[in-house]
Amino acid sequence: MYDYDLLVVGSANADLVIGVERRPGAGETVLGSDLAVHPGGKGANQAVAAARLGARTALLARVGDDAHGRLLLESQREAGVDTVGVLVGGAPTGVALITVDPSGDNSIVVSPGANGRLAPEDVSAAGCLFQGSRVVSAQLEIPLETVAAVVRNLAPDSRFVLNPSPPRPLPSEVLAACDPLIVNEHEAKVILGSAAVGDSPEDWARILLAKGPRSVVVTLGAEGALVASSEGVSRVPSVKVSAVDTTGAGDAFTAALATRLGAGESLAEAAEYAARVGAATVTKKGAQASFPTAAEVAALCSADPGDNPRTPGHRADGTGASGSQGGSR
């Protein structure tokens, strides 16, 4: 019997958000709205999103012994996340500087802070969390060697989900554990490197699979998403919504997909549900504040698929909707 449906290993940031009429170009200054401070970070976001959907969730992360760290711990506990794995101290809490334009698109700069101090030995010390978790998810806002340690500490029957954001080349050890590897178009091309040939997402997915992951999910902007495994490649339609703010949608997508996989759904079924969770997320402002409950997702079940102006969680221009960096927060 597992204690947790999902263990999230990743970042926890304070999101400092300013609304702008348009994002500034190089050397340009623009005026914005009043500063808003929200709990964020890809790891913290995924944990809250999963807990809101009813999953038994734990977070392994590191925050500073400061006001931002206390904000993050409070938000996790309010959502029902077990914070026994959240370490405190070693550096200031990570901070994300975010600008959001009227269309809901965002630009993000991250100061990792304590996230960069989440070390392999912290993972090893949390063995009981790994042994008690059905699914483990991670991202790349923490050191890559820490993600590799996550892979080495997985329980024999648990499933590993990775969103490689911000993207970078991945060691074969990490790729081989991914089930699935979740990427947008930009992330896919970074990981493929010189192997990125052609414009077909189906080709990208097949080449990614050949690099070692057990399964792959590629989000495709207005065209929805694509799931690939040894059983084949198939498309998942997008969901029609009016986007208010894309912040946090990609993390909601990943968390929903991970929890549904842990519940025994197929990859395609889990991705379809995750698309609805992401769609519900972009209809509200903020990251964690916008994450829906299972009941709110169910209200989208009558939505017509296929004509959403954006795929929840990933922008069509190849940068992800993110609450703290350009991947899929």
C-alpha positions in Angstrom: 0.0 0.0 0.0 1.4 3.4 -1.0 1.3 6.3 1.4 1.3 8.9 -1.5 -0.2 9.0 -5.0 2.5 11.4 -6.0 5.8 12.6 -4.6 7.1 15.8 -6.3 10.8 16.5 -6.2 11.6 20.0 -7.3 11.7 23.7 -6.9 9.8 26.1 -4.6 9.9 29.8 -5.5 8.2 33.0 -4.6 6.7 34.4 -7.8 7.0 38.2 -8.1 4.4 39.1 -10.7 3.9 42.4 -12.6 1.2 42.9 -15.3 2.4 44.8 -18.4 0.7 46.1 -21.5 3.6 44.6 -23.5 6.8 42.9 -22.5 9.9 45.1 -22.8 12.5 44.6 -25.5 16.3 44.7 -25.0 17.3 48.0 -23.2 13.7 49.1 -22.8 11.7 50.0 -19.7 8.0 49.7 -19.4 5.6 50.5 -16.6 3.6 47.7 -15.0 1.0 47.0 -12.3 1.5 46.8 -8.6 3.8 43.9 -7.6 2.0 40.7 -6.5 3.8 37.9 -4.5 2.6 34.4 -4.9 3.8 30.9 -4.0 5.3 29.2 -7.1 8.1 27.1 -8.4 7.5 24.1 -10.7 7.8 21.5 -7.9 5.6 23.4 -5.4 3.1 24.1 -8.2 2.8 20.5 -9.2 2.4 19.4 -5.6 -0.5 21.9 -5.0 -2.1 21.0 -8.3 -2.1 17.3 -7.5 -3.4 17.8 -4.0 -6.3 20.1 -5.3 -7.3 17.2 -7.5 -7.5 14.9 -4.5 -4.2 13.1 -4.8 -2.3 12.2 -1.6 0.8 14.3 -2.3 4.2 14.9 -0.8 6.9 17.5 -1.7 10.7 17.1 -1.5 12.2 20.6 -1.9 14.3 23.2 -0.2 13.3 26.8 0.9 15.1 29.5 2.8 14.5 30.4 6.4 12.7 33.6 5.4 9.3 35.1 4.7 9.1 33.6 1.2 9.9 30.2 2.6 7.2 30.5 5.2 4.7 31.6 2.4 5.6 28.5 0.4 5.2 26.1 3.4 1.9 27.6 4.3 0.5 27.3 0.7 1.5 23.6 0.6 -0.1 22.8 3.9 -3.3 24.7 3.0 -3.6 22.6 -0.1 -3.1 19.4 1.8 0.4 18.6 0.7 2.6 16.6 3.2 5.6 18.9 3.7 7.7 16.5 5.8 10.2 16.5 2.9 10.6 20.3 2.6 14.0 21.3 3.9 14.6 24.8 5.3 17.8 26.8 5.2 21.1 26.9 3.3 20.2 29.8 1.0 17.4 32.3 0.5 14.2 31.0 -1.0 14.2 31.0 -4.8 12.5 33.9 -6.6 10.9 34.2 -10.0 10.4 37.6 -11.7 7.4 37.3 -13.9 5.8 39.7 -16.4 2.3 38.9 -17.8 0.8 40.7 -20.8 -2.9 41.2 -21.5 -3.1 38.0 -23.6 -2.0 36.0 -20.6 1.5 35.2 -22.0 4.4 35.6 -19.6 8.2 36.1 -19.4 10.2 34.8 -16.5 13.6 35.1 -14.9 14.5 32.8 -12.0 17.0 33.2 -9.1 17.3 29.5 -7.9 18.3 30.3 -4.4 17.7 27.3 -2.1 16.5 25.2 -5.0 20.1 25.0 -6.2 21.1 23.5 -2.8 18.7 20.5 -3.0 21.4 17.9 -3.2 21.6 14.2 -4.0 22.2 13.4 -0.3 18.9 15.1 0.5 17.2 12.6 -1.9 19.0 9.7 -0.4 17.9 10.8 3.1 14.3 10.8 2.0 14.2 7.1 1.1 10.9 6.5 3.0 9.1 9.0 0.8 10.3 7.2 -2.3 9.3 3.8 -1.0 5.9 5.1 -0.1 5.1 6.9 -3.4 3.2 5.4 -6.4 4.5 8.1 -8.8 7.4 10.5 -8.6 7.7 13.6 -10.7 10.6 16.0 -11.2 11.7 19.0 -13.2 15.0 20.7 -13.9 14.8 23.8 -11.7 16.9 21.8 -9.3 20.4 20.4 -10.0 20.6 17.7 -12.7 22.6 15.5 -10.4 19.8 15.6 -7.9 17.3 14.5 -10.6 19.7 11.6 -11.3 19.6 10.7 -7.6 15.8 10.7 -7.7 16.0 8.0 -10.5 18.4 5.9 -8.4 16.1 6.1 -5.4 12.8 5.1 -7.1 10.9 2.2 -5.5 10.9 -0.9 -7.8 7.2 -0.5 -8.8 6.9 3.3 -8.9 6.6 5.5 -12.0 8.9 8.4 -12.9 7.5 11.5 -14.7 9.9 14.3 -15.9 9.3 17.7 -17.4 12.8 18.8 -18.4 12.3 22.5 -17.9 14.4 24.5 -18.3 15.6 22.1 -21.0 19.1 20.7 -21.3 20.6 17.5 -22.6 19.8 14.6 -20.3 22.0 11.6 -19.3 20.8 8.2 -20.5 20.2 7.1 -16.9 17.5 9.8 -16.5 16.0 9.3 -20.0 15.6 5.6 -19.5 13.5 6.1 -16.3 11.0 8.6 -17.8 7.5 7.3 -18.2 6.7 9.7 -19.6 9.1 12.5 -20.6 6.8 15.6 -21.0 8.1 18.2 -23.3 6.9 21.1 -25.4 8.2 21.8 -28.9 11.2 23.9 -27.6 12.1 21.4 -25.0 11.9 18.5 -27.4 14.4 20.2 -29.8 16.9 21.0 -27.1 16.9 17.4 -25.9 17.1 16.1 -29.4 19.9 18.4 -30.4 21.5 17.4 -33.7 19.0 14.5 -33.9 16.1 17.0 -34.4 15.1 16.4 -38.0 11.9 17.4 -39.8 8.9 19.4 -38.6 6.7 16.5 -37.6 6.0 16.1 -33.9 5.4 12.4 -34.5 9.0 12.2 -35.8 10.3 14.1 -32.7 8.4 11.7 -30.4 9.8 8.6 -32.2 13.3 9.9 -32.0 12.9 10.8 -28.3 11.6 7.3 -27.6 14.7 5.9 -29.3 16.8 7.8 -26.8 15.5 5.8 -24.0 12.2 7.1 -22.4 9.5 4.5 -21.9 6.9 7.0 -23.1 6.8 10.6 -24.3 4.2 13.4 -24.2 4.7 16.4 -26.6 2.5 19.4 -26.1 1.6 21.2 -29.4 0.1 24.6 -28.8 -3.2 25.0 -30.6 -2.9 21.5 -32.0 -3.2 19.8 -28.6 -0.8 17.2 -27.5 0.8 14.0 -28.7 1.5 10.8 -26.7 4.0 8.2 -27.8 5.0 4.8 -26.4 5.9 1.3 -27.7 2.2 0.9 -28.5 2.3 3.8 -31.0 1.7 7.5 -31.4 -1.6 9.3 -31.0 -2.9 12.9 -30.7 -4.8 14.4 -27.8 -7.2 17.3 -28.7 -7.0 20.7 -27.0 -9.8 22.2 -25.0 -11.6 25.5 -25.9 -11.3 28.1 -23.1 -10.7 31.8 -22.9 -7.2 32.2 -21.5 -6.7 34.8 -18.8 -3.2 33.8 -17.5 -1.1 30.8 -18.6 1.0 30.9 -15.4 1.1 27.5 -13.8 -0.9 25.6 -16.4 2.0 23.4 -17.5 2.6 22.3 -14.0 -1.1 21.6 -13.5 -1.0 19.5 -16.7 2.0 17.5 -15.5 0.6 16.9 -12.0 -2.8 15.8 -13.4 -1.2 13.4 -15.9 1.1 11.9 -13.2 -1.8 11.3 -10.8 -4.1 9.7 -13.4 -1.3 7.4 -14.5 -0.9 6.4 -10.9 -4.6 5.6 -10.8 -4.1 3.1 -13.7 -5.3 5.1 -16.7 -3.6 4.8 -20.0 -1.2 7.5 -21.2 -3.8 8.9 -23.7 -6.5 8.9 -21.1 -4.3 10.6 -18.5 -3.2 13.2 -21.1 -6.8 14.0 -22.1 -7.7 14.6 -18.4 -4.5 16.7 -18.0 -5.5 18.9 -20.9 -8.8 19.7 -19.1 -6.9 20.5 -15.9 -4.6 22.8 -17.8 -7.6 24.4 -19.6 -9.3 25.1 -16.3 -6.1 26.6 -14.9 -5.6 29.2 -17.7 -9.1 30.7 -17.0 -7.9 32.2 -13.7 -5.0 34.5 -12.8 -2.0 33.3 -10.9 -0.3 29.9 -10.5 -1.4 28.0 -7.5 -4.4 30.1 -6.9 -5.7 29.0 -10.4 -5.4 25.3 -9.9 -8.8 23.6 -10.2 -10.4 21.0 -8.0 -11.7 17.7 -9.5 -15.2 19.1 -9.5 -14.1 22.2 -11.5 -12.4 20.0 -14.1 -15.5 17.9 -14.4 -17.4 21.1 -15.3 -15.3 21.3 -18.5 -16.4 17.8 -19.6 -18.9 19.4 -22.0 -16.3 21.6 -23.7 -15.8 21.1 -27.4 -12.2 19.7 -28.0 -9.9 20.8 -30.8 -10.3 24.6 -31.1 -8.5 26.1 -28.1 -6.3 29.1 -28.9 -3.5 27.5 -26.8 -2.8 24.1 -25.3 -3.0 24.3 -21.5 0.5 24.6 -20.1 2.5 25.4 -23.3 2.4 28.4 -25.5 2.3 27.9 -29.3 5.5 29.9 -29.7 7.5 27.1 -28.0 7.9 28.6 -24.6 5.9 27.1 -21.9 3.3 28.6 -19.7 5.3 28.9 -16.4 5.1 30.3 -13.0 8.8 30.6 -12.6 10.6 29.9 -15.8 10.2 29.3 -19.5 9.2 25.7 -19.5 5.8 24.7 -18.2 5.0 26.0 -14.9 
